[in-house]
Amino acid sequence: MSEGATTDAKPQDVALVFVVDHASSFVPDMYDNLGLPPEVFATHVAIDIGAKQVAEGLVARLGGRAVCAKFSRLLIDPNRELWRKNLIPDVSDGIVIAGNQNLSESEKQARIDNFYTPFHQAVDDEINKLLAKGLKPLVVGVHSFTPEMGGEKRPWHIGFMWNDDDRLGLALACAFEQQGKAVGHNLPYGGDDLFHTMMSHGFKRGLLHTQIEVRQDLIGNEDDADHWAELIADALAPFVENPALLSQFEIE
Ligand SMILES: [Zn+2]
């Protein structure tokens, strides 16, 4: 499937919406880098390294649309419920986020109104467009995770997350296991947490969904990200063409 993957114009009217919550490290100038040194913005603390590139590679191969956040998770994290304490993190992976300390209610609300809500609205808009055309999109979150966290190595190449509906996640996990990859089932994160975007736009709308997590050292440059986009596209393609194939996977 690699031939012409980046040049062919694939149709957008494919029942597929990719969502990349942590696609960007951008923080507007007015926030003065949230008081952080610039190098932090090249790390996982600010962005899911490689995730946007993987999503773009998926769209190039399969069609559909990718909705990518245009702001850093350090400003506000779109994959958190509004009530979560770490919606706007005051500390991330041991780094104190100076610009997020003791925020006023009005500043919190401004970030919700200016960043969080428009992002979720953009996801809704793409899903609504497809539903209006009589298509039931698969909703796929694309993330990346660090090879190590808290001194623990994370051995998985890729992980799939689900909550009450495991169908798409389990199907893709099986496809990667058949290739001999180390696959996390609800690892490195569980679908009972850090799953807000998929619950909102997938589960609650009755749409097949999963959240994909790729280990970031495997997708740290364009070529590697494109390679993993191809692997994921190959695993996903049969279910895009025929979602009924997923009926063999049970809802837990
Ligand atoms: Zn992420």
Residues whose N, C-alpha, C, O or C-beta is under 5 A from the ligand:
A	BS01	ZN	H22 D48 H143 S144
